[in-house]
Amino acid sequence: MQRSPAAEPLWTPTRERAAASAMEAFRLALERTALTPLPDYDALHAFSVAHPDEFWARLAAELRLPFSARPTAVRSADPLPRTKWFPGAKLNYAAALLEPALGECTPNDIAVIGVGEPGEDGEFEERRWSWDELRAEVAAAQAALLAAGIGEGDAVAAFAANVPETLVLLLACAAMGAVFTSCSPDFGAAAAAARFGQLAPKLLFVSPVYRYGGATRDVTGAVAELVGSLPSSAGTVELPYPGEARRLPGVPDWRAWSAPHRGAAAPEYAALPFDHPLYVLYSSGTTGLPKAMVHRAGGALLTHRKEHALHSDIRAGDVVFYYTTTGWMMWDWLVSALASGATVVLYDGSPAYPDALATFRLAERLGVTFFGTSARFLQALAAEAARPGGVCDLGALRTVASTGSPLSPRGFEYVYAAIKEDVHLASISGGTDIVGCFMLGVPTLPVFAGEIQRPGLGVDLRVLDAQGNEVREAQGELVCASALPSMPLRFVGDDDFARYTAAYFAVYEGMWRHGDLVERTGNGGVVVYGRSDATLNPGGVRIGTAEIYRPLEALAEVSEAVAVAKRTGVDGEDQEIWLLVVLREGASLAGGLEARVKRAIREGASPRHVPKRVVDVRELPRTRSGKVMELAVTRLVNGEPVDNREVVANPGALDALAVRLSELD
């Protein structure tokens, strides 16, 4: 279904605001050095993809990447996925974050704020570290790692809450060239072992307890199971959790482990290649063992600096909050904001405890300038008619970012009506695969409801049909036609690049197919319709699931929904749409609600989008990062088993859903 572009923007930056942005400064600088007119963002983007070597070299220079040895080239001649970046260059990711050298950060300014859920008195428990204190913490951790026998290239794993010590551990590893990997303690032992076991880490750091929704969650049993499943060479260190006592007798705690090595004011930064492994991130693993993706230090740094400084206008002295856990790539994205000289807020707990406005009260208290959250959270606030801007002083807030799933036009409108009128709403979309974004905000351009503003600089984004033809103002596959520095260096255990190639390059030769169904609009923006492998195809008509979800936002009784394809016909050659809905307390499909659901979809999308069946369910299965598992639901609806249950955040939902489906006639 073709989408009509929004006629009027919801927000347009003032001329003064656009002129003061780092994006505008970069455009003017590149225009001067390239000796070619670049009158606006679209011209700047066109240059970035037409002249990639010149663009990436100039970007690295403008963002002052701390090269200790200069590169001999920008890219190697190796085709994707074997492209090497900035050969000959030497830098250190930790040095870039800990020594931003922007001239606006003093040693006593606050670099990191660790904060957990508010207590019974409504107060947030905080820990604040200055830049000098953060450097000293990283120096002690680095020395302790060296004393434990950790060296360049060794793997260190963290089954960790979102506490400042986890950030310190990442930076200590990066300073010396060790490889960091993490997941949050809500993953469970089996899911963590499926990830960490691929790396055989030499040290394991664990949070045996965390708090969520006002309750303390003891995961010492999962820790013991995880430790037992990893190679015996993996030593274990217990991470602290504010307000909680130690839980692991006989295991050294962080303070005791690092105490003998305190004294150095700053870490020692190894001069490492641009493509040196920084950390390993993982796919969700819903169709097999999670892909362990090795990300390059320089690629993550350059990409995040571009997305922070230019696309998000994050500056020295800003306060940056993104709701995330250590098991989601947004945690790595957040941490890199230190390189802009910003204060990073690490929040551990529920975003809606003790109520839906908790994180906005935190934003008011800390003077947050950049507030990042999920589309699901914003849409839940809208359903509750919550008005954060009417309750909290958000005067410092300049940018609201949304990711995790497509933000609907109503979600966009809600932000401007209920959070803040004068704010840059940046819907962003990318993935763990590139530890960054394919398309995101542009602070010099207007915001249209339901649209991500533009592809990112340097991203040669194409929308292709099944025959490989580029389409506009029509749905197609999201494809990136050229190499990006944050594409994975490799997969663990994939020396011949076979899994890597099959994952991204098997459909369109030489181009990265990401697996999202998208559309370029008449406004120049991008609309995401969902994963292309979850696309519905009733009667041969291709339908993105987001097209079905958006009309449901007008129905207060529907909390959330998932649309899947039920195979029909002798050989399952056709399909019909089934819609599974979670209803708010007290609501029922009886009494006309089912008819209203179908009417809303018919009127808000088309008759082809109307589901054959609407089924009420108690809850939907989710990944650890909170995304609804459409493929798992599809398998259950079609009577197939769901493998890899350890990757499901709420596996009980699978059992309950299977029972509910068995009750249908």
Residue, then its C-alpha position, 0 to 999 in steps of 0.5 A: m500500500q502506497r502511503s501519502p506523504a504528510a502535507e505539513p511538518l510537525w516541527t521545523p527548526t528555526r533558522e538560528r537553530a539550524a545555523a548553530s548546528a554541527m550538521e550545518a557547520f560540517r556542510l559548510a566546511l565540506e563545501r569549502t574543501a570539496l570546492t562544490p556547492l552543497p546547498d542543503y542536507d540532500a546535496l551533502h548526502a548525495f556527495s557523501v555517497a558519490h564520493p565516499d573516500e573523500f567524505w569519510a576522510r573529511l568526516a574523520a578530520e572534522l570530528r577529530l578522530p584521535f589518530s596516533a598514526r595516519p591512514t594510508a587509504v580510506r578503504s581497501a579494494d576488498p569487496l563487501p563484506r571483506t572491506k577494510w577501513f583506514p588501513g595503516a591508521k592507529l587510534n584507541y576508542a577509550a582515548a577518544l571517549l576519555e580524552p575528548a579534548l573539546g576544550e569545554c570539559t573540565p576535569n571536575d565536570i560530570a562524565v557519568i551519572g549512574v541512577g536506579e529506580p526511585g525508592e519509596d520516597g520518590e528519590f532517585e539514587e545517584r552516583r556521579w563520576s567526574w571526568d577525572e574520577l572516570r579516568a581513574e576508575v578505568a585505569a584501575a580496572q585496566a591494571a587489574l585486567l592486566a594483573a589477571g592475565i588479560g591481553e590484547g585480543d582476549a575476550v572479557a564478558a559481562f552479565a551485567a546491569n546498567v551500572p557505571e562499572t560496566l561502562v568502566l569495564l568496556l573502556a578498560c578493555a578498549a584501552m588495552g585492546a581486549v574484546f568486550t561483550s555483554c548482556s543484561p542479567d534478565f537474559g537467563a543463563a542459557a541465553a547468555a551461554a549461547r552468546f558468551g560460549q562462542l568467545a570462551p571469555k577469560l574473565l566473566f563479570v556478573s551482576p547477581v541482583y538487579r531491580y525492576g518495577g520496584a522488586t529486587r531480582d536475585v539471579t544468583g542461580a542463573v549466575a551459577e549456571l552460567v559460570g558452570s557452562l563456560p570454560s573453566s579458565a573463566g574467572t568471575v568477578e561480582l559487580p556492585y549494585p547500589g543498595e544491595a549486599r554482595r550475593l556470591p561468597g568466595v567470588p571477589d567483588w569489583r572493589a576488592w578486585s580493583a583496589p590493589h591497582r588504584g593510583a594511576a590518574a589515567p589508563e594507558y592507551a594502546a595504539l591499535p588498528f582502526d579495524h581492531p575488534l572492540y566488542v562482540l554483539y549478537s543477533s536475537g538468535t530466533t532462528g539458530l545460534p545467535k550470530a556473534m558479530v565482531h565490531r571494529a573500534g574505529g568503525a563504531l567510533l566514527t559512526h557514533r560520532k557522526e550520528h551523535a555530533l551531526h545527526s543528533d547535535i549532541r555537544a560538550g556539556d549535554v546530558v544524554f539519556y537513552y533507556t536501554t540495557t547492556g544487552w542492546m546495541m543502544w547501550d554501546w551507542l549511548v556510551s560513545a556519547l562521551a566522545s562528544g564531551a557529553t554527560v552519559v546517564l546510565y539508568d537501570g530499572s523499569p522506565a515506568y516505575p513507579d509510574a509512566l512519568a518516572t524517566f521524565r522526572l529524571a530528565e527534569r532533575l538531571g537537565v537531560t538535553f537528549f532523551g532516548t526511548s522506544a516507540r513502544f513506550l511513547q505509544a503506551l504513554a499516548a494510550e494512557a493520555a499521559r502528558p509529561g510536558g505538563v507535569c515536568d520541566l523539560g526546558a533543557l530538552r532539545t531532542v527526543a529519539s525513538t527506536g526499537s520499532p516504527l513510530s506511528p504518525r500518532g506517536f509523532e503527534y503525541v510527542y509534540a502535543a504532550i511532551k514538548e512543542d519545540v523539540h527535534l523528534a528523531s525517529i532512528s532505525g538501524g540495527t545491532d548488525i551495524v551498531g548504528c543507523f541507516m536512517l535517522g534525524v537531521p536537525t536542520l530539516p523539518v519533521f513529518a509525522g510517521e517519517i524518519q527524516r533521511p538516510g544517514l550521511g555516507v549511507d547509500l540507501r536504496v529501496l529495491d523491489a524483488q527484481g532489484n529495481e529501485v522504487r520510490e513512494a512504494q514499498g521495497e527492501l532496505v538495501c545499502a549499496s556501499a560499505l559502511p565502517s560500522m558493518p561487522l568486521r566478521f562473525v565469530g567462527d565464520d572464517d570463510f565469511a559464509r554466514y556473513t555473506a548468507a545473512y546480508f548479501a545473498v539476495y542483491e549481489g554486492m549490496w547489503r540487504h537488511g531485511d526491513l520493508v521500507e518506503r522513500t516518501g515524497n518528502g524525502g523521508v523513510v517509512v518503515y513497515g516492519r521486517s520483510d521476513a514478517t511481511l504478509n502476502p494474502g492473495g499475492v498483495r504484500i503488506g507490512t505489519a505496521e500498516i495494520y498496527r497504526p489504525l489500532e492506536a485509535l482504539a483505547e481497548v487494544s494495548e498491543a497487537v501482532a499480525v501474522a500469516k496463517r497458511t491456507g490451501v492444500d500446500g499452504e500456498d495462500q495465506e490469511i491474516w490473523l491478528l492477535v491482540v492484548l486487550r486492556e483490563g476489562a475489555s473484551l472482543a465481545g460486544g462489538l469490539e472485534a467489529r470495530v477493530k476490523r472497521a478501523i483497519r479497513e478504514g485506516a488501511s484497506p480492505r485487504h488489510v482486514p484480518k480473517r481472525v482476531v484473537d485475544v491473548r494475555e501477552l505476546p512473546r518478546t525478545r530481550s530488547g523488548k521487540v514482539m517476536e512476530l516470527a515465533v507467533t507465526r510458527l505457533v499459529n501454523g502449528e510449528p514449534v518454536d526453537n531457541r526458547e532461551v532467547v525469549a524474554n517471557p517464555g511463559a507467553l509462548d506456552a500461554l499462546a499455544v494453549r490459547l490457539s489450541e482452544l480455537d475451533 
